[in-house]
Amino acid sequence: MPLTSRFLENVGDDAPTLKMLKNARILVTGGTGSFGQAFVNRVNDLAQVDRMVVFSRDELKQYDMEQSLQRDVIDRMRFFIGDVRDLPRLEMAMRDTDYVIHAAALKQVPAAEYNPFECIHTNVLGAENVVRAALRNQVKRVIALSTDKASNPINLYGASKLASDKIFVAANHLSGSTKVRFSVVRYGNVMGSRGSVVPLFRRLMSKGAESLPITDEKMTRFWITLREGVDFVLSCLEMMRGGEIFVPKIPSMKIVDLAHTMAPNLKHEIVGIRPGEKLHETMITEGDARTTVEMADRYVIEPAFAWWDRTTFEGTSARRVADDFRYSSDSNPEWLKPEQLRTMLTDKE
């Protein structure tokens, strides 16, 4: 796998990210998911960590993941069966940990609408448990994965992730002398991950479908590859000071154009927007604009609390965005071209 990428351009021996990872002890909640597995593989490719803990509920997925790993990394891997709802188990798993990547969540919009208690217990109370466990174990840094649906949410999944984001940002109030720091990464649809429309289209195409379902011809989404998502998280882990919400600059594409690129000869069947689904996704609203700075490859929503040092990103490429700024998939200046999409679809990482 190439070491350099859009969000990790410098990965030489002196690169800050590699120095941070060397001999580090890392825990990933939801570590057997699409992101978790890609994160583990990427970190093992980049650096010799001391220990990598995969924390998740599914023993079969953990077994399959362990079998897929190269022998030279097995000795540094640890597999913990556990649920973010279980605070004592989290505390035990996080002992002597430097960095935590919180990727565990219930992510399916319809499932969250139908099972609201379960969504809240995992996405909100689970976030609180991660914070408590990190504080008690004096973890150095925690990055929580968010979603574009957390910005101006209209469904329970988005609302629960917004609550989670607020928990992790405010957790920096609680660090005190421990210096535990918490930040959030928010990005859009991951190309080819479980739950995205790409596997659905591929499955229908493999079964000989004569048409592909389209919710709305005007619908747009942000898109990022799994490897880009992992590298963005790693770059934010090195950059974070605590309290930021990091948003990558990534392209948009209409769902209808995605379907046409994947299957140019298939018709489209308009099926309508599902309950809780948006026509377009927004990652930064006008309400967040007054605390947002723009950098070359990302935006940073700074915390509005008095303790945040407004000079944190001085001396970098950061600049304040306009008061009426809005980062939305329909008004995004960067659009995905068909040839770019084809390249992204072949990216297995």
C-alpha positions in Angstrom: 0.0 0.0 0.0 1.4 3.5 -0.8 2.5 5.3 2.3 1.7 8.8 1.2 -1.8 10.0 0.5 -3.9 13.1 0.3 -3.9 13.7 4.1 -0.6 12.1 5.0 1.9 13.5 2.5 5.0 13.3 4.6 5.5 9.8 6.2 9.3 9.8 6.4 11.1 8.7 9.6 10.9 12.3 10.9 7.2 12.8 10.2 5.3 13.9 13.3 2.6 11.3 12.7 5.1 8.4 12.6 7.0 9.6 15.7 3.6 9.7 17.5 2.8 6.2 16.5 6.1 4.6 17.2 5.8 2.3 20.3 2.4 3.8 21.0 -0.4 1.8 22.6 -3.7 2.3 20.7 -7.2 1.1 21.2 -10.0 1.2 18.6 -13.6 0.8 19.6 -15.6 -0.9 16.8 -12.3 -2.2 15.7 -13.8 -5.0 13.5 -15.8 -2.6 11.4 -14.8 -1.3 8.0 -12.9 1.7 9.4 -11.4 -0.3 12.3 -9.9 -2.9 10.1 -8.5 -0.4 7.7 -7.1 1.7 10.5 -5.3 -1.3 12.1 -3.8 -2.3 8.7 -2.7 1.2 7.9 -1.1 1.8 11.3 0.7 -1.5 11.2 2.0 -0.5 7.7 3.2 2.9 8.9 4.8 2.2 12.3 6.0 -0.3 14.9 3.4 0.3 17.6 3.8 -1.3 21.0 0.2 -2.6 21.2 -3.0 -2.3 19.2 -6.3 -3.2 20.9 -9.4 -4.1 18.9 -12.4 -3.6 21.1 -15.7 -4.9 19.7 -18.7 -7.1 20.4 -18.5 -9.8 17.7 -16.2 -12.7 18.4 -16.5 -14.1 14.9 -15.4 -10.8 13.3 -12.5 -10.7 15.7 -11.4 -14.2 14.8 -11.7 -13.5 11.0 -9.8 -10.3 11.5 -7.0 -12.0 13.4 -6.7 -14.7 10.7 -6.3 -12.0 8.0 -3.4 -10.3 9.7 0.2 -10.8 8.8 2.3 -12.9 11.3 4.7 -10.0 12.0 1.9 -7.9 13.6 0.0 -10.6 15.5 2.3 -10.2 18.6 1.3 -6.6 19.0 -2.4 -7.2 18.6 -5.0 -7.6 21.4 -8.6 -8.5 20.8 -11.1 -7.5 23.5 -14.7 -8.7 23.4 -16.7 -5.8 24.9 -19.4 -3.2 24.3 -19.0 0.6 24.7 -22.2 0.3 26.9 -20.1 -1.5 29.5 -18.0 1.0 31.4 -16.0 -1.4 33.6 -15.0 -3.4 30.5 -13.9 -0.3 28.7 -11.9 0.8 31.7 -10.1 -2.5 31.8 -9.4 -2.5 28.0 -8.0 1.1 28.2 -5.4 0.5 30.8 -1.9 1.7 29.8 -3.3 3.2 26.5 -1.9 6.3 24.8 -4.5 6.9 22.1 -8.2 5.9 21.6 -10.0 6.0 18.3 -13.8 5.7 19.0 -15.4 4.2 15.9 -18.1 2.1 17.5 -21.7 3.2 16.7 -25.1 2.2 15.5 -25.0 3.8 12.0 -28.1 2.7 10.1 -30.6 5.5 9.8 -33.8 3.3 9.5 -32.6 1.0 12.3 -32.0 3.9 14.6 -35.5 5.3 13.8 -37.0 1.9 14.7 -34.8 1.2 17.7 -34.3 4.6 19.4 -33.4 3.2 22.8 -30.6 1.0 21.4 -29.3 4.0 19.3 -29.1 6.2 22.4 -27.5 3.6 24.6 -24.7 3.0 22.1 -24.1 6.3 20.5 -24.7 8.7 23.4 -24.2 6.7 26.6 -21.4 4.8 24.9 -19.7 8.1 24.2 -20.0 9.1 27.8 -18.4 5.7 28.8 -15.5 6.2 26.5 -14.9 9.7 28.0 -15.1 8.3 31.6 -12.8 5.4 30.8 -10.2 7.6 29.1 -10.2 10.1 32.0 -9.8 7.3 34.6 -6.9 5.7 32.6 -5.3 9.1 31.7 -5.2 8.3 28.0 -3.3 11.0 26.1 -5.6 11.6 23.2 -9.1 10.5 22.0 -10.5 11.0 18.5 -14.2 10.2 18.1 -15.6 9.5 14.6 -18.7 11.5 13.7 -20.8 11.9 10.6 -22.1 14.6 8.3 -25.6 13.6 9.6 -24.6 15.2 13.0 -24.7 18.6 11.4 -28.2 20.1 11.6 -29.7 16.5 12.1 -33.2 15.5 11.1 -32.9 11.8 12.1 -32.1 10.1 15.4 -28.8 8.7 14.2 -27.6 12.2 13.4 -29.0 13.6 16.6 -27.3 10.9 18.6 -24.0 11.6 16.9 -24.4 15.4 17.5 -24.9 14.6 21.2 -21.8 12.4 21.0 -19.8 15.3 19.4 -20.9 17.6 22.2 -19.9 15.1 24.8 -16.4 14.7 23.4 -15.8 18.5 22.9 -17.1 19.3 26.5 -15.0 16.4 27.9 -12.0 18.7 27.7 -13.5 20.6 30.6 -13.0 17.5 32.7 -9.4 16.7 32.0 -7.9 18.9 34.7 -4.3 18.0 35.5 -4.5 14.7 33.6 -4.2 16.5 30.3 -6.4 14.0 28.5 -7.5 15.6 25.2 -10.6 14.8 23.2 -11.4 15.8 19.5 -13.9 14.8 16.8 -13.5 13.9 13.1 -16.6 14.5 10.9 -16.7 13.3 7.3 -19.2 12.1 4.7 -20.1 8.8 3.0 -17.2 6.3 2.9 -16.9 4.8 -0.6 -17.7 1.1 -0.5 -18.1 0.7 3.2 -20.9 -1.4 4.7 -24.1 0.6 4.6 -23.2 2.9 1.7 -25.1 2.7 -1.6 -22.1 1.4 -3.5 -22.3 -2.2 -2.2 -26.1 -2.1 -2.8 -25.7 -1.1 -6.4 -22.9 -3.8 -6.9 -25.2 -6.5 -5.4 -28.1 -5.6 -7.6 -25.8 -5.5 -10.7 -24.4 -8.9 -9.8 -27.9 -10.3 -9.7 -28.8 -9.0 -13.1 -31.0 -6.1 -12.1 -32.6 -4.1 -14.9 -32.6 -0.9 -12.9 -31.0 0.8 -9.9 -33.1 2.5 -7.1 -32.6 6.2 -6.8 -34.2 8.1 -3.9 -34.2 11.5 -5.7 -32.5 12.7 -8.8 -31.3 15.9 -7.1 -29.7 14.0 -4.1 -26.0 14.7 -3.4 -23.5 13.3 -1.0 -19.9 13.9 0.2 -17.6 11.0 -0.7 -14.3 9.8 0.8 -12.4 6.6 0.5 -11.7 4.4 3.5 -7.9 5.0 3.2 -8.5 8.7 3.1 -10.7 8.5 6.1 -8.1 6.6 8.1 -5.3 9.0 7.0 -7.4 12.0 7.9 -8.0 10.6 11.4 -4.3 10.0 11.8 -3.4 13.5 10.7 -6.0 14.9 13.1 -4.7 12.8 16.0 -1.3 14.4 15.5 -2.6 17.9 15.0 -5.4 18.0 17.7 -5.1 20.2 20.8 -8.5 19.2 22.3 -12.0 20.3 21.5 -11.8 20.6 17.7 -14.2 19.1 15.2 -12.1 18.3 12.0 -13.8 18.3 8.7 -11.9 17.2 5.5 -12.3 18.9 2.2 -13.7 16.1 0.0 -15.7 16.0 -3.2 -19.5 15.7 -3.7 -21.4 13.8 -6.3 -25.1 13.3 -7.3 -26.3 9.8 -6.5 -27.8 9.6 -9.9 -24.4 10.3 -11.5 -22.8 7.7 -9.2 -25.3 5.1 -10.5 -24.8 6.1 -14.1 -21.0 5.8 -13.7 -21.2 2.4 -12.1 -23.9 1.0 -14.5 -24.3 3.3 -17.6 -26.7 0.8 -19.2 -29.1 0.4 -16.4 -32.3 2.4 -15.9 -33.0 4.3 -12.7 -36.1 3.7 -10.6 -37.1 6.7 -8.4 -38.1 5.2 -5.0 -38.4 8.4 -2.9 -36.4 9.6 0.2 -36.5 7.3 3.2 -37.7 8.5 6.6 -35.0 10.6 8.3 -33.0 11.0 5.1 -31.8 14.4 3.7 -31.7 15.5 0.1 -28.2 17.1 0.7 -25.7 16.7 3.6 -24.1 19.5 5.5 -20.9 19.2 7.5 -20.6 22.8 8.6 -23.6 25.0 9.2 -23.8 28.8 9.3 -24.1 28.5 13.0 -20.7 26.9 13.2 -19.1 29.4 10.8 -18.1 32.0 13.4 -15.8 29.4 15.1 -14.5 27.7 11.9 -11.1 28.1 10.3 -10.1 26.9 6.9 -6.9 25.1 6.1 -5.4 23.8 2.9 -7.1 20.3 3.1 -9.6 20.7 5.9 -11.8 22.9 8.1 -11.6 23.0 11.8 -14.6 23.9 14.0 -13.1 25.3 17.1 -14.8 25.0 20.5 -16.8 28.0 21.5 -15.7 27.7 25.2 -13.6 30.4 26.8 -10.7 28.0 27.5 -10.0 27.6 23.8 -6.9 29.5 22.7 -7.9 31.4 19.5 -4.2 31.6 18.5 -3.9 27.8 18.3 -3.6 27.6 14.5 -1.7 30.9 14.0 1.3 30.4 11.8 -0.4 27.8 9.7 -2.4 28.2 6.6 -5.6 28.6 8.6 -7.9 31.5 8.0 -11.4 32.4 9.3 -14.3 31.6 7.1 -17.1 34.1 6.3 -19.9 34.5 8.8 -22.4 33.0 6.4 -20.2 30.1 5.4 -21.9 26.7 4.9 -20.2 23.5 3.8 -22.9 21.4 2.1 -22.8 18.6 -0.5 -24.9 20.6 -3.0 -22.9 23.8 -2.9 -19.5 22.2 -2.5 -16.9 23.7 -4.9 -15.3 20.3 -5.5 -17.2 17.7 -7.5 -16.3 14.1 -8.2 -15.7 13.3 -11.9 -16.6 9.9 -13.3 -12.9 8.9 -13.8 -12.2 9.9 -10.2 -15.1 7.8 -9.0 -13.8 4.8 -10.9 -10.4 5.2 -9.2 -12.1 5.5 -5.8 -14.1 2.4 -6.4 -11.0 0.3 -7.0 -9.4 1.6 -3.8 -9.6 -1.5 -1.5 -8.1 0.2 1.6 
